[in-house]
């Protein structure tokens, strides 16, 4: 499918003369409605999992939380009411047929609005008056000129937010932000101005030479030039490596809006200034495309980055631009072979992990607002970024004086409730700290965190609409959720000999772990990180491994085999036969551990225990191995499971699963709600949600859970003292 091709223009040096910095010939003009409709069309995101229409989503949200629903409007209204401006020459006639969009990071926090300078009376003949609009430049004048040069012609327009949106008109701003995805998707290209970094002379000299060889490479796109060398090419070229790391260190990659704009662009052009002196007659910029950026990402993947955060950033960017490259290849192939059918190429975007990602990034808000209002404005921006990226057909309305302030936790609450209105299962399973509402109460909702990505790293089906819909209420003290729950049982609590059996399991597990430590068995980081002498967490980590292994003994070898295979531990050699041997109470462990096969099987078992501890403890809520431990749970006699729960509630806690997410498809989520009773009645129906955790169940347990019916309309509050 890939044909050999040249790469002219994918990386080049661009000079801007000091005499070319005047912007007085430019202004921002409003396009006619018919031109705007031709240029800015709503394009559904490539990958969204959002298949719900605005009317249904708003209806569900109104039923769930009317006050939250009042903050949003159908997205179609945003696009229909969009005032669309483009920057171009003042003497241009007619509207543009295409435009480019600029993405940048403000060099200064506070910026002034555009200023219109009117010529003095009598300065021009015949009483003429000339008005020139001087708008604030978000970059250096030279960088702005470099951006303008990316237009295909002087007739092409330029869009960037601070000038093309009236920042003093809240209604216009709300509409434009709601349509931001359409604005960037319809741009011919997105020009990214990395104005906070400078390439040094050694890097520029290397690129001058490299551009020539790269541009004339006859390698197809799927085979990157200089990839696969030993030693790796970027390792042998320090100037190339330092330039790439300099690019990744730009603040632009940390900004929420910038990441959003990058994700939406069809094609990309990056501009990096080169270091210059006052004596230079011109400014030089390194220009490279998204394809060349993918080339650098590919070469950099052969070496480990030592800069904090760069390794994860490289992985994310390589996935994004690799996908874009595949789209480019498909489009090129279709030009030569019209009518060819390709399988859909879904975007790997999941709603709740996206919320966590966006709210970890930085957003400045309107730079003309006071600091305290700018922070709230930035939170609203992040809400819009999430909705635009995932494709939910809602847009924020302008804020009103009667609304609660847009604190970060309030905005997270709104997004999670939108997820519930769309029947997103992960919205019920976030494991971060409880959200603090504006009235000072603690919410039953929990903050999305990056650890939710681990437990929801795949697209999951939306849960079906319940016969009794999930609803919210407020009792004058705190908000609660009312929903159907399935309560699990504790088999140990119903056996007369449970203490004796459990103590036996603990004794065997303790001897097993002691042997592993004495023989220095290696395993995953969760096991090996505390093995050093005098490690402060060694006692607590040993205790949680002992208790987890004891629970495995309690659940039995069949349960262990099935859950091992769920985490693919079995595919690496831990067979059911090996588990049967290791679980045999008459096994002479110190003899078995001395054999190569025995040592390997024990390593696999420790790997499995490490996975249970790593996935099971709700670390993101602040829990640790010192506060949480494993307990077995069951559904009658149909299968068993393990869940990690707080020690301090062990005598009174109950474990429940929301009926909405009882299906086996959701078994990777933290769907086990650790509850404590609030009322003192014999049959409590009011609960405090203390934690959430993954339930590790075998097939019989998961199947039984998927068929259970629980008590209806239980009230669940945020964590409170029992």
C-alpha positions as CSV (number, residue, x, y, z in Angstrom):
1,X,0.0,0.0,0.0
2,X,2.9,2.4,0.7
3,X,4.7,3.6,-2.3
4,X,8.2,5.1,-2.3
5,X,8.0,8.9,-2.1
6,X,10.1,12.0,-1.5
7,X,9.7,14.1,1.6
8,X,10.2,17.7,0.5
9,X,8.8,20.3,3.0
10,X,8.5,17.9,5.9
11,X,11.4,19.7,7.6
12,X,13.0,22.9,6.5
13,X,14.6,26.2,7.7
14,X,12.5,29.4,7.4
15,X,13.9,32.9,7.5
16,X,11.9,36.0,8.5
17,X,13.4,39.4,7.9
18,X,13.3,42.1,10.6
19,X,11.7,44.4,8.0
20,X,8.7,41.9,7.7
21,X,7.3,42.2,11.2
22,X,4.6,44.8,10.5
23,X,1.1,43.6,11.2
24,X,-0.8,46.8,10.6
25,X,-2.1,45.5,7.3
26,X,-4.0,42.7,9.1
27,X,-7.4,42.7,10.7
28,X,-10.0,40.2,11.9
29,X,-13.2,40.2,9.9
30,X,-16.5,38.3,10.4
31,X,-17.4,35.9,7.6
32,X,-20.8,35.9,6.0
33,X,-23.1,33.1,7.2
34,X,-23.0,31.2,3.9
35,X,-19.2,31.3,3.9
36,X,-19.1,30.2,7.5
37,X,-21.3,27.2,6.8
38,X,-19.1,26.1,3.9
39,X,-15.9,26.4,6.0
40,X,-17.0,25.2,9.5
41,X,-19.0,22.0,9.3
42,X,-19.7,19.8,12.3
43,X,-17.6,16.7,11.9
44,X,-18.2,13.9,14.3
45,X,-15.0,12.9,16.1
46,X,-13.1,10.0,14.5
47,X,-13.2,7.8,17.5
48,X,-15.8,8.8,19.8
49,X,-17.8,6.2,21.8
50,X,-20.5,8.8,22.0
51,X,-23.6,7.5,20.2
52,X,-26.2,9.4,22.2
53,X,-28.1,12.4,20.8
54,X,-28.3,15.7,22.6
55,X,-32.0,15.5,23.4
56,X,-31.7,12.1,25.0
57,X,-28.5,13.1,26.9
58,X,-30.0,16.3,28.2
59,X,-33.2,14.5,29.1
60,X,-31.3,11.9,31.1
61,X,-29.2,14.6,32.8
62,X,-32.2,16.6,33.7
63,X,-33.8,13.5,35.3
64,X,-30.5,12.8,37.2
65,X,-29.4,16.4,38.1
66,X,-31.6,19.2,36.8
67,X,-29.3,22.0,38.1
68,X,-26.4,20.5,36.2
69,X,-28.5,20.1,33.0
70,X,-29.3,23.8,33.1
71,X,-25.6,24.6,32.5
72,X,-25.6,22.9,29.1
73,X,-27.2,23.2,25.7
74,X,-27.2,21.1,22.5
75,X,-24.0,21.4,20.6
76,X,-25.8,22.1,17.4
77,X,-26.9,25.5,18.8
78,X,-23.3,26.4,19.3
79,X,-22.4,25.8,15.7
80,X,-25.5,27.5,14.4
81,X,-24.8,30.6,16.5
82,X,-21.0,30.8,15.8
83,X,-19.6,34.2,14.9
84,X,-16.6,33.2,12.8
85,X,-13.7,35.6,12.3
86,X,-10.5,35.2,10.3
87,X,-7.4,37.3,10.3
88,X,-6.3,38.5,6.8
89,X,-5.1,41.6,4.9
90,X,-7.3,44.7,5.3
91,X,-7.5,45.2,1.5
92,X,-8.7,41.6,0.9
93,X,-12.1,41.4,-0.9
94,X,-14.6,38.6,-0.3
95,X,-14.5,35.7,2.2
96,X,-11.8,33.0,2.4
97,X,-12.2,29.6,0.9
98,X,-9.8,27.9,3.4
99,X,-8.0,28.8,6.6
100,X,-5.3,27.6,9.0
101,X,-5.6,27.5,12.8
102,X,-2.8,28.5,15.2
103,X,-2.0,26.7,18.4
104,X,0.2,28.4,20.9
105,X,1.1,29.0,24.5
106,X,0.8,32.6,25.8
107,X,4.2,34.1,26.6
108,X,2.5,36.4,29.1
109,X,-0.5,35.8,31.4
110,X,-2.3,39.1,31.0
111,X,-3.0,40.5,27.5
112,X,-4.8,43.5,26.3
113,X,-7.7,43.4,23.9
114,X,-7.4,44.5,20.3
115,X,-7.0,48.3,19.9
116,X,-8.3,50.3,17.0
117,X,-6.2,53.3,16.0
118,X,-8.0,56.0,14.0
119,X,-6.0,58.4,11.9
120,X,-5.8,62.0,13.2
121,X,-8.2,64.6,11.7
122,X,-6.6,66.1,8.6
123,X,-3.9,63.5,8.4
124,X,-5.4,62.1,5.1
125,X,-6.7,64.1,2.1
126,X,-10.3,64.6,1.3
127,X,-11.3,64.1,5.0
128,X,-10.6,60.4,4.7
129,X,-10.2,58.4,8.0
130,X,-8.2,55.2,8.3
131,X,-8.8,52.7,11.1
132,X,-6.1,50.1,11.8
133,X,-6.7,47.4,14.3
134,X,-3.8,46.4,16.5
135,X,-4.5,43.1,18.1
136,X,-2.3,41.5,20.7
137,X,0.2,38.9,19.4
138,X,0.3,35.7,21.4
139,X,3.8,35.0,20.1
140,X,6.8,37.1,19.2
141,X,6.3,39.2,16.0
142,X,8.7,37.0,14.1
143,X,7.0,33.8,15.1
144,X,3.6,35.3,14.1
145,X,5.1,36.1,10.7
146,X,6.4,32.6,10.4
147,X,2.8,31.3,11.2
148,X,1.4,33.6,8.5
149,X,3.8,32.2,5.9
150,X,2.1,28.8,6.4
151,X,-0.9,30.0,4.5
152,X,-1.1,28.6,1.0
153,X,-1.7,32.1,-0.4
154,X,-2.5,35.6,0.8
155,X,-6.1,34.7,0.4
156,X,-6.1,32.0,3.0
157,X,-7.3,33.1,6.5
158,X,-5.8,32.6,9.9
159,X,-7.8,31.7,13.0
160,X,-6.6,32.0,16.6
161,X,-8.7,32.4,19.6
162,X,-7.7,35.6,21.4
163,X,-8.5,37.8,18.3
164,X,-11.1,35.7,16.5
165,X,-13.3,35.4,19.6
166,X,-14.6,38.5,21.3
167,X,-13.2,37.8,24.8
168,X,-15.4,40.4,26.3
169,X,-18.6,38.8,25.1
170,X,-19.4,35.8,27.3
171,X,-22.2,34.6,25.0
172,X,-20.0,34.6,21.9
173,X,-17.1,33.0,23.9
174,X,-19.3,30.2,25.1
175,X,-20.6,29.5,21.6
176,X,-17.0,29.5,20.1
177,X,-15.6,27.3,22.8
178,X,-18.4,24.8,22.2
179,X,-17.6,24.8,18.5
180,X,-13.8,24.6,19.0
181,X,-13.6,21.0,17.8
182,X,-15.3,22.0,14.5
183,X,-13.0,25.0,14.1
184,X,-9.8,23.0,14.4
185,X,-11.0,19.9,12.5
186,X,-12.1,22.1,9.5
187,X,-8.8,24.0,9.3
188,X,-6.6,23.0,6.4
189,X,-3.7,22.5,8.9
190,X,-2.9,23.4,12.6
191,X,0.2,25.5,13.0
192,X,1.9,24.9,16.3
193,X,4.1,27.8,17.6
194,X,6.6,26.5,20.1
195,X,7.7,30.0,21.1
196,X,9.1,29.1,24.5
197,X,12.1,27.2,23.3
198,X,15.1,27.9,21.0
199,X,17.2,25.5,18.9
200,X,20.9,26.0,19.6
201,X,23.5,26.4,16.8
202,X,24.7,22.7,16.9
203,X,21.1,21.5,16.5
204,X,20.5,23.9,13.6
205,X,23.7,22.7,11.9
206,X,22.8,19.1,12.3
207,X,19.3,19.7,10.9
208,X,20.6,21.6,7.9
209,X,22.5,18.5,6.9
210,X,19.8,16.0,7.9
211,X,17.1,17.7,6.0
212,X,18.8,17.0,2.8
213,X,19.3,13.3,3.4
214,X,15.8,12.8,4.9
215,X,13.9,14.8,2.2
216,X,15.4,12.6,-0.5
217,X,15.0,9.3,1.2
218,X,13.2,6.8,-1.0
219,X,12.0,4.8,2.0
220,X,8.2,4.4,2.2
221,X,6.4,6.1,5.1
222,X,5.9,2.7,6.9
223,X,9.7,2.3,7.0
224,X,11.3,5.1,8.8
225,X,14.8,6.2,7.6
226,X,17.6,5.5,10.1
227,X,15.3,3.3,12.2
228,X,16.7,0.0,13.5
229,X,20.4,1.0,13.6
230,X,22.6,-0.5,16.2
231,X,23.4,1.5,18.2
232,X,20.2,3.6,17.8
233,X,20.6,6.5,15.4
234,X,19.4,9.1,17.9
235,X,21.9,7.8,20.4
236,X,24.8,8.5,18.0
237,X,23.5,11.9,17.1
238,X,23.5,14.0,20.3
239,X,22.4,17.2,18.5
240,X,19.3,15.4,17.1
241,X,18.5,13.9,20.5
242,X,18.9,17.3,22.2
243,X,16.7,19.0,19.6
244,X,13.9,16.4,20.0
245,X,14.1,16.6,23.8
246,X,14.0,20.4,23.6
247,X,10.8,20.1,21.6
248,X,9.2,17.8,24.1
249,X,10.1,20.1,26.9
250,X,8.0,23.0,25.5
251,X,5.2,24.2,27.8
252,X,2.9,23.7,24.9
253,X,2.7,20.0,25.5
254,X,1.5,20.6,29.1
255,X,-1.4,22.8,28.2
256,X,-4.9,21.3,28.0
257,X,-6.1,23.5,25.1
258,X,-3.0,22.8,23.1
259,X,-3.3,19.0,23.5
260,X,-6.9,19.3,22.4
261,X,-6.0,21.3,19.3
262,X,-3.3,18.9,18.4
263,X,-5.6,15.9,18.7
264,X,-8.2,17.6,16.5
265,X,-5.9,18.7,13.7
266,X,-6.0,16.9,10.4
267,X,-2.4,17.8,9.7
268,X,0.2,19.7,11.7
269,X,3.1,22.1,11.2
270,X,5.5,22.8,14.1
271,X,7.6,26.0,14.3
272,X,10.6,26.3,16.6
273,X,12.7,29.5,16.7
274,X,16.5,29.3,16.4
275,X,18.8,31.2,18.7
276,X,19.7,34.6,17.2
277,X,21.6,37.7,18.2
278,X,20.8,41.4,17.8
279,X,23.2,41.7,14.9
280,X,21.2,39.1,12.8
281,X,19.2,40.6,9.9
282,X,16.6,37.9,10.1
283,X,15.0,35.3,12.4
284,X,15.3,31.7,11.6
285,X,12.7,29.0,12.4
286,X,12.8,25.2,12.1
287,X,9.6,24.1,10.4
288,X,8.6,20.4,10.5
289,X,5.3,18.6,9.8
290,X,3.5,16.0,11.9
291,X,5.0,13.3,9.7
292,X,8.5,14.4,10.5
293,X,7.5,14.6,14.2
294,X,6.4,11.0,14.0
295,X,9.8,10.2,12.4
296,X,11.6,11.8,15.4
297,X,9.2,10.0,17.8
298,X,10.0,6.6,16.1
299,X,13.7,7.1,16.3
300,X,13.4,8.2,20.0
301,X,11.4,5.1,20.8
302,X,14.7,3.1,20.5
303,X,16.2,4.9,23.5
304,X,14.9,5.6,27.0
305,X,14.4,9.2,28.0
306,X,16.0,10.4,31.2
307,X,13.8,13.5,31.4
308,X,10.9,13.1,33.9
309,X,7.6,12.6,32.1
310,X,9.1,12.4,28.6
311,X,8.8,8.6,28.2
312,X,5.1,8.6,28.8
313,X,4.6,11.7,26.6
314,X,6.5,10.0,23.8
315,X,4.3,6.9,24.0
316,X,1.1,9.0,23.8
317,X,2.3,11.2,21.0
318,X,3.6,8.3,18.9
319,X,0.2,6.6,19.1
320,X,-1.6,9.9,18.1
321,X,0.7,10.7,15.2
322,X,1.1,7.1,14.1
323,X,-2.6,7.0,13.7
324,X,-2.6,10.2,11.7
325,X,0.1,8.7,9.4
326,X,-2.1,5.7,8.8
327,X,-5.0,8.1,7.9
328,X,-2.7,10.0,5.5
329,X,-1.7,6.7,3.8
330,X,-5.3,5.6,3.5
331,X,-6.3,9.0,1.9
332,X,-3.4,8.8,-0.6
333,X,-4.3,5.2,-1.5
334,X,-8.0,6.2,-2.0
335,X,-6.9,9.0,-4.4
336,X,-5.4,6.3,-6.7
337,X,-8.0,3.6,-5.9
338,X,-11.4,5.2,-5.4
339,X,-14.1,3.1,-3.8
340,X,-11.7,1.0,-1.7
341,X,-13.3,0.0,1.6
342,X,-11.3,0.2,4.8
343,X,-12.2,-1.0,8.2
344,X,-13.2,1.8,10.7
345,X,-10.2,3.3,12.6
346,X,-11.6,4.1,16.0
347,X,-9.9,6.7,18.2
348,X,-8.6,5.3,21.5
349,X,-10.4,7.8,23.7
350,X,-12.3,6.7,26.8
351,X,-14.4,9.3,28.6
352,X,-13.5,9.0,32.2
353,X,-9.7,8.5,31.7
354,X,-9.9,11.5,29.3
355,X,-11.3,13.6,32.2
356,X,-8.4,12.6,34.4
357,X,-5.9,13.5,31.6
358,X,-7.4,16.9,30.8
359,X,-7.7,18.0,34.4
360,X,-4.0,17.0,35.0
361,X,-3.0,19.5,32.4
362,X,-2.7,23.3,32.6
363,X,-5.2,25.8,31.4
364,X,-4.9,29.6,31.8
365,X,-8.4,30.7,31.4
366,X,-9.2,34.2,30.0
367,X,-6.0,36.2,30.6
368,X,-8.0,39.4,31.0
369,X,-9.8,38.2,34.1
370,X,-8.6,38.6,37.7
371,X,-6.7,35.6,39.0
372,X,-9.5,34.0,41.0
373,X,-12.0,34.3,38.1
374,X,-9.4,33.1,35.6
375,X,-8.9,29.9,37.5
376,X,-12.7,29.2,37.4
377,X,-12.7,30.1,33.7
378,X,-9.9,27.6,33.1
379,X,-12.0,24.9,34.8
380,X,-14.9,25.6,32.4
381,X,-12.5,25.4,29.5
382,X,-11.4,21.9,30.6
383,X,-15.1,20.8,30.7
384,X,-15.5,22.0,27.1
385,X,-12.2,20.3,26.1
386,X,-13.5,16.9,27.4
387,X,-16.9,17.2,25.7
388,X,-15.3,18.3,22.4
389,X,-12.8,15.5,22.4
390,X,-15.2,12.7,23.3
391,X,-17.9,13.9,21.0
392,X,-20.8,14.3,23.5
393,X,-23.3,16.7,21.7
394,X,-23.4,19.2,24.6
395,X,-21.8,22.7,25.1
396,X,-21.6,24.9,28.1
397,X,-23.9,27.9,28.3
398,X,-22.4,31.2,29.5
399,X,-22.1,31.3,33.3
400,X,-24.7,33.1,35.4
401,X,-24.5,34.8,38.8
402,X,-26.9,32.2,40.3
403,X,-24.7,29.2,39.4
404,X,-22.4,27.5,41.9
405,X,-18.7,28.5,41.2
406,X,-16.9,26.4,38.7
407,X,-14.4,24.9,41.1
408,X,-12.4,21.9,39.9
409,X,-14.4,19.4,41.9
410,X,-17.7,20.9,40.8
411,X,-16.6,20.6,37.1
412,X,-15.5,17.0,37.7
413,X,-18.9,16.3,39.2
414,X,-20.7,17.8,36.2
415,X,-18.6,15.6,33.8
416,X,-19.2,12.4,35.8
417,X,-22.9,13.1,35.9
418,X,-22.9,13.6,32.2
419,X,-21.2,10.2,31.9
420,X,-23.9,8.6,34.1
421,X,-26.6,10.3,31.9
422,X,-24.9,8.6,28.9
423,X,-24.8,5.2,30.8
424,X,-21.0,5.2,31.0
425,X,-20.0,2.4,33.4
426,X,-16.6,3.9,34.4
427,X,-18.4,6.9,35.8
428,X,-19.6,4.7,38.7
429,X,-16.1,3.3,39.3
430,X,-13.7,6.1,39.7
431,X,-11.4,5.6,42.7
432,X,-9.8,8.9,43.6
433,X,-10.6,11.1,46.6
434,X,-14.2,12.1,47.2
435,X,-15.2,15.3,45.5
436,X,-15.8,18.3,47.8
437,X,-18.9,20.2,46.7
438,X,-19.3,24.0,46.9
439,X,-21.5,23.8,50.0
440,X,-18.8,22.1,51.9
441,X,-20.3,18.6,51.8
442,X,-18.4,15.5,50.7
443,X,-19.8,13.9,47.5
444,X,-20.4,10.2,46.9
445,X,-18.6,10.8,43.5
446,X,-14.9,10.3,43.4
447,X,-12.2,12.0,41.4
448,X,-11.1,10.4,38.1
449,X,-7.4,9.5,38.2
450,X,-4.8,8.0,35.9
451,X,-5.2,4.7,37.8
452,X,-8.7,4.5,36.4
453,X,-7.0,4.1,33.0
454,X,-5.5,0.8,34.2
455,X,-8.8,-0.6,35.1
456,X,-10.6,0.8,32.1
457,X,-8.0,0.5,29.3
458,X,-10.5,-0.7,26.7
459,X,-13.8,0.5,25.3
460,X,-16.6,-0.9,27.4
461,X,-20.3,-1.2,26.5
462,X,-22.6,1.4,28.0
463,X,-24.8,-0.1,30.7
464,X,-28.5,-0.6,29.9
465,X,-31.1,1.8,31.1
466,X,-32.4,0.5,34.5
467,X,-36.1,0.0,35.3
468,X,-35.5,2.2,38.3
469,X,-33.2,5.0,37.1
470,X,-30.3,6.2,39.1
471,X,-31.2,9.5,40.8
472,X,-29.7,12.1,43.1
473,X,-31.2,13.6,46.2
474,X,-30.3,16.1,48.9
475,X,-31.4,15.7,52.6
476,X,-30.3,19.1,53.8
477,X,-26.9,17.8,54.9
478,X,-25.4,16.2,51.8
479,X,-26.1,14.8,48.4
480,X,-26.8,11.1,47.9
481,X,-27.3,8.8,45.0
482,X,-30.2,6.4,45.0
483,X,-29.8,3.2,43.0
484,X,-30.2,-0.6,43.1
485,X,-27.4,-2.5,44.7
486,X,-26.3,-6.2,44.8
487,X,-24.9,-7.1,48.2
488,X,-22.2,-9.7,48.5
489,X,-21.7,-12.2,51.3
490,X,-18.7,-13.0,53.5
491,X,-18.3,-16.8,53.6
492,X,-16.0,-16.7,56.7
493,X,-18.7,-15.0,58.8
494,X,-21.1,-17.9,58.3
495,X,-18.7,-20.8,59.1
496,X,-18.3,-22.1,62.6
497,X,-14.8,-23.2,61.9
498,X,-13.8,-20.2,59.9
499,X,-11.3,-18.8,62.4
500,X,-9.4,-22.2,62.6
501,X,-9.3,-22.5,58.8
502,X,-8.3,-18.9,58.3
503,X,-5.5,-19.2,60.8
504,X,-4.2,-22.3,59.0
505,X,-4.2,-20.4,55.7
506,X,-2.3,-17.5,57.3
507,X,0.3,-19.9,58.8
508,X,0.9,-21.6,55.4
509,X,1.0,-18.2,53.6
510,X,3.5,-16.7,56.1
511,X,5.8,-19.7,55.7
512,X,5.5,-19.5,51.9
513,X,6.4,-15.8,51.8
514,X,9.3,-16.2,54.3
515,X,10.8,-18.9,52.0
516,X,10.5,-16.7,49.0
517,X,12.3,-13.9,50.8
518,X,15.0,-16.2,52.1
519,X,15.6,-17.6,48.6
520,X,15.6,-14.1,47.0
521,X,12.8,-14.9,44.5
522,X,12.5,-12.1,42.0
523,X,9.2,-10.8,40.8
524,X,7.4,-7.6,39.7
525,X,8.2,-4.2,41.3
526,X,5.3,-4.5,43.8
527,X,7.2,-7.5,45.3
528,X,10.8,-6.6,44.9
529,X,10.7,-2.9,45.8
530,X,10.5,-3.5,49.6
531,X,12.9,-6.5,49.8
532,X,15.9,-4.3,50.7
533,X,17.1,-4.6,54.3
534,X,15.5,-2.2,56.8
535,X,12.9,-1.0,54.3
536,X,10.4,1.0,56.3
537,X,7.4,-0.6,54.5
538,X,8.7,-4.2,54.6
539,X,6.5,-5.3,57.5
540,X,3.3,-3.9,56.0
541,X,4.1,-5.1,52.5
542,X,5.0,-8.6,53.7
543,X,1.7,-8.6,55.7
544,X,-0.4,-7.8,52.6
545,X,1.3,-10.4,50.5
546,X,0.7,-13.0,53.2
547,X,-2.9,-12.1,53.6
548,X,-3.4,-12.1,49.8
549,X,-1.9,-15.5,49.5
550,X,-4.0,-16.7,52.4
551,X,-7.1,-15.5,50.5
552,X,-6.0,-17.4,47.4
553,X,-5.7,-20.5,49.6
554,X,-9.2,-19.8,50.9
555,X,-10.6,-19.4,47.4
556,X,-8.8,-22.5,46.1
557,X,-6.7,-23.6,43.1
558,X,-9.5,-23.4,40.6
559,X,-10.3,-19.8,41.4
560,X,-6.5,-18.9,41.3
561,X,-6.1,-20.6,37.9
562,X,-9.0,-18.7,36.4
563,X,-8.0,-15.3,37.7
564,X,-4.4,-16.0,36.7
565,X,-5.5,-16.5,33.2
566,X,-7.6,-13.4,33.3
567,X,-4.3,-11.4,33.9
568,X,-2.4,-13.6,31.4
569,X,-0.1,-14.9,34.1
570,X,-1.0,-18.4,33.0
571,X,0.1,-17.7,29.4
572,X,3.7,-17.3,30.8
573,X,3.9,-20.7,32.3
574,X,1.8,-20.8,35.5
575,X,-0.4,-23.9,34.7
576,X,-3.2,-25.3,36.7
577,X,-1.0,-28.3,37.5
578,X,1.6,-26.0,39.0
579,X,-1.0,-24.2,41.1
580,X,-2.3,-27.5,42.4
581,X,1.3,-28.4,43.5
582,X,1.9,-25.0,45.2
583,X,-1.5,-25.2,47.0
584,X,-0.9,-28.7,48.3
585,X,-0.7,-28.3,52.1
586,X,1.8,-31.2,52.3
587,X,4.2,-29.6,49.8
588,X,7.8,-29.4,51.2
589,X,8.3,-25.9,50.0
590,X,12.0,-25.5,50.7
591,X,12.7,-28.6,48.5
592,X,10.4,-27.5,45.7
593,X,11.9,-24.0,45.6
594,X,15.3,-25.4,45.1
595,X,14.3,-26.9,41.7
596,X,14.4,-24.7,38.5
597,X,10.8,-25.5,37.7
598,X,9.6,-24.9,41.2
599,X,11.5,-21.6,41.4
600,X,9.9,-20.5,38.1
601,X,6.4,-21.4,39.2
602,X,6.8,-19.6,42.5
603,X,8.0,-16.5,40.6
604,X,4.8,-16.7,38.5
605,X,2.7,-17.0,41.6
606,X,4.4,-13.9,43.2
607,X,3.8,-12.1,39.9
608,X,0.1,-12.9,40.3
609,X,0.0,-11.7,44.0
610,X,1.7,-8.5,42.9
611,X,-1.0,-7.9,40.3
612,X,-3.7,-8.5,42.9
613,X,-2.1,-6.0,45.3
614,X,-1.4,-3.4,42.6
615,X,-4.8,-3.5,41.1
616,X,-6.8,-4.2,44.3
617,X,-5.7,-1.5,46.7
618,X,-7.4,1.8,45.8
619,X,-4.1,3.7,45.9
620,X,-5.5,6.8,44.2
621,X,-7.9,7.4,47.1
622,X,-4.9,7.5,49.5
623,X,-5.3,3.9,50.6
624,X,-2.1,1.8,51.2
625,X,-1.2,-1.7,52.3
626,X,-1.2,-0.3,55.8
627,X,-4.9,0.6,55.6
628,X,-6.4,-2.0,53.3
629,X,-6.3,-5.7,53.0
630,X,-8.0,-8.5,51.1
631,X,-11.1,-10.3,52.1
632,X,-13.0,-13.2,50.4
633,X,-16.6,-12.5,49.2
634,X,-19.2,-14.7,47.6
635,X,-22.7,-14.9,46.1
636,X,-24.3,-17.7,48.0
637,X,-22.5,-20.9,46.9
638,X,-21.9,-19.8,43.4
639,X,-18.2,-18.9,43.1
640,X,-15.9,-16.7,45.2
641,X,-14.0,-13.5,44.9
642,X,-11.4,-11.3,46.6
643,X,-11.7,-7.6,47.3
644,X,-9.4,-5.2,49.2
645,X,-11.2,-3.2,51.9
646,X,-10.2,-0.8,54.8
647,X,-9.2,-2.6,58.0
648,X,-10.9,-0.1,60.2
649,X,-14.4,-1.0,58.9
650,X,-13.8,-4.8,58.8
651,X,-16.5,-5.6,61.4
652,X,-19.3,-3.4,59.9
653,X,-18.6,-3.0,56.2
654,X,-20.7,-4.4,53.4
655,X,-19.6,-4.9,49.8
656,X,-22.1,-4.1,47.1
657,X,-22.1,-3.8,43.3
658,X,-24.4,-1.3,41.5
659,X,-27.0,-3.3,39.6
660,X,-26.2,-1.2,36.5
661,X,-22.7,-2.7,36.2
662,X,-23.3,-6.2,37.3
663,X,-22.5,-7.6,33.8
664,X,-19.3,-9.6,33.3
665,X,-18.1,-7.0,30.8
666,X,-17.4,-4.7,33.7
667,X,-15.3,-7.1,35.8
668,X,-12.1,-5.1,35.3
669,X,-13.6,-1.9,36.8
670,X,-13.6,-0.9,40.5
671,X,-17.2,-1.8,40.9
672,X,-17.0,-3.2,44.4
673,X,-18.4,-0.4,46.7
674,X,-17.2,-0.7,50.3
675,X,-20.2,0.6,52.3
676,X,-20.8,1.2,56.0
677,X,-24.4,1.7,57.4
678,X,-25.5,5.1,58.4
679,X,-28.9,4.4,60.1
680,X,-29.1,2.0,63.0
681,X,-32.2,0.1,61.8
682,X,-32.3,-3.6,61.5
683,X,-32.4,-3.3,57.7
684,X,-30.3,-0.3,56.8
685,X,-31.0,1.5,53.5
686,X,-28.7,4.5,53.9
687,X,-25.0,3.9,53.4
688,X,-21.7,5.7,53.4
689,X,-19.4,4.9,50.5
690,X,-15.9,4.5,52.0
691,X,-13.9,3.0,49.0
692,X,-14.2,1.3,45.7
693,X,-12.1,-1.6,44.5
694,X,-11.8,-4.3,41.8
695,X,-13.5,-7.6,42.6
696,X,-11.4,-10.5,41.6
697,X,-13.9,-13.2,40.8
698,X,-13.8,-16.5,39.0
699,X,-16.2,-17.3,36.1
700,X,-18.9,-18.8,38.4
701,X,-18.8,-15.7,40.6
702,X,-19.0,-13.3,37.7
703,X,-21.8,-15.3,36.0
704,X,-23.8,-15.4,39.3
705,X,-23.3,-11.7,39.8
706,X,-24.6,-10.9,36.3
707,X,-27.9,-12.6,37.1
708,X,-28.5,-11.2,40.6
709,X,-31.3,-8.9,41.7
710,X,-30.6,-6.6,44.6
711,X,-32.6,-4.4,46.9
712,X,-34.0,-1.4,45.2
713,X,-33.2,2.3,45.7
714,X,-30.5,2.2,48.3
715,X,-29.2,5.7,49.4
716,X,-25.5,6.1,49.2
717,X,-23.7,9.2,50.6
718,X,-20.1,10.2,50.6
719,X,-17.8,8.9,53.3
720,X,-18.9,9.7,56.8
721,X,-18.0,8.3,60.2
722,X,-20.1,5.2,60.9
